Amino acid sequence: MTSPDALVRVTTARGVTTLTLDSPSNRNALSTPLMTELLAGLDAAVADDTVRVIVLDHTGPVFCSGADLKETAAAYASGTVPAGMLGDVLAAVRQCSKPVLARVAGPARAGGLGLIAAADLAICAAEATFAFTEVRIGVIPAVISATVLPRLHPRAAAELYLTGDTFDGRRAAEIGLVTAAVPADDLDATVRRYLDSLVRGAPTALAGAKELLRRPPAADLRDELAELSTLSTRYFLSADGVEGVTAFREKRPPRWVAELDR
């Protein structure tokens, strides 16, 4: 059960764990306590076999304002800053074996964009705003580049990194930062549709598909195709593969879908 003073609230229903950033007083800034709780929530969701999908959500009008600058200023005397922990959070989201979807109903800045980019899918309100504001306070978007730059079109990345200008949800979708931007009134229904699709995938296949998405291209095409053919055969012969093909032929839901309704 989530503590009343938790900064990340955890709920699970029908195969979906929702991790809700709940620190609206500082616009869900990435403080050390919040990031610690977020990592714990991710670990618990990954370890729970009943969880198929993870959602990153937020309370308050702002998704995430980036680094906690108040905490950062207080830490200067020690020679370290809380932003150093952000890499652990981004890696945990990006390398998570289960699909991660970010629901973005409001503005995101700096480190918050790294979190959005780390998720497999990100659905935002078209009215939400985004900005890489780092250069305007004398720093650079270093850590978040690991998740952001693979998503963005290069020209857009250069423009937005260097100007720090604000852009809306539709532009975020155009440049690849988010999967889709929809009117605010349609956000929850759109997220629900994606979740309904995601939970229909076999858990092992979802994890395998995520590995494919992270797979670097091989130097030789024929070698790569040979490796992928072996991989494909392994999945077809797996328990989930046999169950999925059998269920399709028998015109019934596969085991992992039927389990959600128990």
C-alpha positions as CSV (number, residue, x, y, z in Angstrom):
1,M,0.0,0.0,0.0
2,T,1.3,3.4,-1.0
3,S,2.3,5.7,1.9
4,P,0.1,8.9,2.3
5,D,3.3,11.0,1.9
6,A,4.6,9.1,-1.1
7,L,6.0,11.1,-4.0
8,V,5.2,8.3,-6.4
9,R,1.8,6.6,-6.0
10,V,1.5,3.0,-7.2
11,T,-1.8,1.3,-8.4
12,T,-2.2,-2.0,-10.3
13,A,-5.3,-3.1,-12.2
14,R,-5.9,-5.6,-15.0
15,G,-2.2,-6.1,-15.7
16,V,-1.3,-2.4,-15.7
17,T,0.8,-0.8,-12.9
18,T,0.5,3.0,-12.9
19,L,3.4,5.0,-11.3
20,T,2.0,8.5,-10.6
21,L,4.4,11.3,-9.9
22,D,2.7,13.0,-7.0
23,S,4.8,16.0,-6.0
24,P,2.7,18.9,-7.5
25,S,4.1,21.4,-5.0
26,N,7.4,21.5,-7.0
27,R,5.8,20.5,-10.3
28,N,6.9,16.9,-10.0
29,A,10.6,17.8,-10.1
30,L,13.1,15.0,-10.2
31,S,14.3,15.2,-6.6
32,T,16.3,12.4,-5.1
33,P,13.4,11.1,-3.0
34,L,11.1,11.1,-6.0
35,M,13.6,9.3,-8.2
36,T,14.3,6.8,-5.4
37,E,10.6,5.9,-5.2
38,L,10.2,5.8,-8.9
39,L,13.1,3.3,-9.2
40,A,11.5,1.2,-6.4
41,G,8.1,1.2,-8.2
42,L,9.7,0.2,-11.5
43,D,11.6,-2.7,-9.8
44,A,8.4,-3.9,-8.1
45,A,6.4,-3.8,-11.3
46,V,9.0,-5.7,-13.2
47,A,9.2,-8.4,-10.5
48,D,5.4,-8.8,-10.4
49,D,4.3,-11.5,-13.0
50,T,0.8,-10.2,-13.1
51,V,2.0,-6.8,-14.4
52,R,2.1,-6.6,-18.2
53,V,2.4,-2.8,-18.8
54,I,3.7,0.2,-16.8
55,V,2.3,3.7,-17.0
56,L,4.1,6.8,-16.0
57,D,1.4,9.4,-14.9
58,H,1.3,12.5,-12.9
59,T,-0.9,14.6,-10.5
60,G,-1.2,18.4,-10.9
61,P,-1.0,20.4,-14.1
62,V,2.7,19.6,-14.8
63,F,4.1,16.2,-15.9
64,C,7.6,16.9,-14.7
65,S,9.6,20.2,-14.5
66,G,13.0,18.4,-14.7
67,A,15.7,18.5,-12.0
68,D,14.8,19.8,-8.6
69,L,16.8,23.0,-8.7
70,K,16.2,23.8,-5.0
71,E,17.8,20.5,-4.0
72,T,20.5,21.1,-6.6
73,A,21.4,24.5,-5.2
74,A,21.6,23.1,-1.7
75,A,23.9,20.3,-2.8
76,Y,26.5,22.6,-4.5
77,A,28.7,22.6,-1.3
78,S,29.1,18.9,-1.5
79,G,30.3,19.0,-5.1
80,T,27.6,16.6,-6.3
81,V,24.1,17.3,-7.7
82,P,20.9,15.1,-7.7
83,A,20.8,15.1,-11.5
84,G,23.5,12.4,-11.3
85,M,20.8,9.9,-10.3
86,L,18.7,10.6,-13.3
87,G,20.8,8.3,-15.4
88,D,19.7,5.3,-13.2
89,V,16.1,6.3,-13.7
90,L,16.3,6.7,-17.5
91,A,18.1,3.4,-17.8
92,A,15.5,1.6,-15.7
93,V,12.7,2.9,-17.9
94,R,14.5,2.4,-21.2
95,Q,15.7,-1.1,-20.4
96,C,12.5,-2.2,-18.6
97,S,11.5,-5.7,-19.8
98,K,7.8,-4.6,-19.9
99,P,6.3,-1.9,-22.1
100,V,6.3,1.6,-20.5
101,L,3.8,4.2,-21.6
102,A,4.0,7.9,-20.5
103,R,0.7,9.7,-20.1
104,V,1.5,13.4,-20.4
105,A,-1.4,15.8,-19.6
106,G,0.7,18.9,-18.9
107,P,4.0,20.6,-19.5
108,A,7.4,18.8,-19.3
109,R,10.8,20.4,-19.2
110,A,14.4,19.3,-19.3
111,G,14.8,16.0,-17.4
112,G,11.1,15.4,-17.8
113,L,11.6,15.1,-21.5
114,G,14.3,12.5,-20.9
115,L,11.7,10.5,-18.9
116,I,9.2,10.8,-21.7
117,A,11.7,9.7,-24.4
118,A,12.8,6.7,-22.3
119,A,9.3,5.3,-22.3
120,D,8.3,3.0,-25.2
121,L,5.2,5.0,-25.9
122,A,4.2,8.5,-24.9
123,I,0.8,10.0,-25.4
124,C,0.4,13.7,-24.6
125,A,-2.3,16.3,-24.7
126,A,-1.8,18.5,-27.7
127,E,-2.0,21.5,-25.4
128,A,0.9,20.3,-23.3
129,T,4.2,22.2,-23.7
130,F,7.8,21.1,-23.8
131,A,11.2,22.7,-23.7
132,F,14.9,21.8,-23.3
133,T,15.6,24.7,-21.0
134,E,19.1,23.7,-19.9
135,V,21.1,26.2,-21.9
136,R,19.1,29.0,-20.4
137,I,20.4,28.2,-16.9
138,G,23.9,27.6,-18.0
139,V,23.9,23.8,-18.3
140,I,23.4,21.2,-21.1
141,P,20.9,18.4,-21.6
142,A,23.7,15.8,-21.2
143,V,22.2,12.8,-19.4
144,I,18.8,12.9,-21.2
145,S,20.5,12.9,-24.6
146,A,20.9,9.1,-24.2
147,T,17.1,8.7,-24.5
148,V,16.1,11.9,-26.3
149,L,18.5,12.1,-29.3
150,P,17.6,8.6,-30.7
151,R,13.9,9.8,-30.8
152,L,14.4,13.3,-32.3
153,H,14.9,14.3,-35.9
154,P,18.5,15.8,-36.0
155,R,17.5,19.3,-37.2
156,A,14.7,19.5,-34.6
157,A,17.2,18.4,-31.9
158,A,19.7,21.1,-32.9
159,E,17.0,23.8,-32.9
160,L,15.4,22.9,-29.6
161,Y,18.6,22.1,-27.7
162,L,20.2,25.4,-28.7
163,T,17.3,27.8,-28.5
164,G,15.5,26.4,-25.4
165,D,12.3,27.4,-27.1
166,T,8.9,26.0,-26.0
167,F,6.9,23.8,-28.4
168,D,3.5,22.1,-28.1
169,G,2.3,18.5,-28.2
170,R,1.7,18.4,-31.9
171,R,5.3,19.5,-32.6
172,A,6.5,16.9,-30.1
173,A,4.7,14.2,-32.1
174,E,6.1,15.5,-35.4
175,I,9.7,15.3,-34.3
176,G,9.4,11.9,-32.6
177,L,9.5,12.9,-28.9
178,V,6.0,11.4,-28.3
179,T,3.9,8.7,-30.0
180,A,0.8,10.8,-30.4
181,A,-0.7,14.1,-29.4
182,V,-4.4,14.3,-28.9
183,P,-6.9,16.8,-27.5
184,A,-6.9,16.9,-23.7
185,D,-10.4,15.5,-23.6
186,D,-9.3,12.5,-25.6
187,L,-6.2,11.7,-23.6
188,D,-7.5,9.1,-21.2
189,A,-9.5,7.3,-23.9
190,T,-6.4,7.2,-26.2
191,V,-4.2,5.9,-23.4
192,R,-6.8,3.2,-22.6
193,R,-6.8,2.0,-26.2
194,Y,-3.1,1.6,-26.2
195,L,-3.1,-0.2,-22.9
196,D,-5.9,-2.5,-24.2
197,S,-3.7,-3.4,-27.1
198,L,-0.5,-3.8,-25.1
199,V,-2.0,-6.3,-22.6
200,R,-3.0,-8.6,-25.5
201,G,0.7,-9.3,-26.2
202,A,2.4,-12.3,-24.6
203,P,4.7,-11.2,-21.8
204,T,7.7,-13.1,-23.2
205,A,7.0,-11.7,-26.7
206,L,6.6,-8.1,-25.4
207,A,10.0,-8.4,-23.7
208,G,11.5,-10.0,-26.9
209,A,10.1,-7.3,-29.1
210,K,11.6,-4.6,-26.9
211,E,15.0,-6.3,-27.3
212,L,14.5,-6.2,-31.0
213,L,13.9,-2.5,-30.9
214,R,17.1,-2.0,-29.0
215,R,19.1,-4.3,-31.2
216,P,22.0,-2.6,-33.1
217,P,22.2,-3.3,-36.8
218,A,24.7,-6.1,-37.8
219,A,27.5,-5.4,-40.2
220,D,26.5,-8.3,-42.5
221,L,22.9,-8.6,-43.6
222,R,23.0,-12.4,-44.1
223,D,24.5,-13.0,-40.7
224,E,21.8,-10.8,-39.2
225,L,19.1,-12.7,-41.0
226,A,20.5,-16.0,-39.9
227,E,20.5,-14.9,-36.2
228,L,17.0,-13.5,-36.5
229,S,15.7,-16.7,-38.1
230,T,17.1,-18.6,-35.2
231,L,15.5,-16.2,-32.8
232,S,12.1,-16.4,-34.6
233,T,12.2,-20.2,-34.5
234,R,12.9,-20.1,-30.7
235,Y,9.8,-17.9,-30.1
236,F,7.6,-20.0,-32.3
237,L,8.6,-23.1,-30.3
238,S,8.3,-21.4,-26.9
239,A,5.3,-22.1,-24.6
240,D,3.8,-18.7,-25.4
241,G,4.4,-19.2,-29.1
242,V,2.7,-22.6,-29.2
243,E,-0.2,-21.2,-27.0
244,G,-0.6,-18.2,-29.2
245,V,-0.8,-20.1,-32.5
246,T,-3.1,-22.8,-31.0
247,A,-5.4,-20.1,-29.6
248,F,-5.5,-18.4,-33.0
249,R,-6.4,-21.6,-34.7
250,E,-9.1,-22.4,-32.1
251,K,-10.5,-18.9,-32.3
252,R,-10.1,-18.3,-28.5
253,P,-8.2,-15.7,-26.4
254,P,-4.7,-16.9,-25.5
255,R,-4.0,-17.8,-21.9
256,W,-2.3,-14.5,-21.1
257,V,-5.4,-12.5,-22.2
258,A,-7.9,-14.8,-20.4
259,E,-5.9,-14.4,-17.2
260,L,-6.6,-10.7,-17.1
261,D,-10.3,-11.3,-16.6
262,R,-10.0,-13.7,-13.7
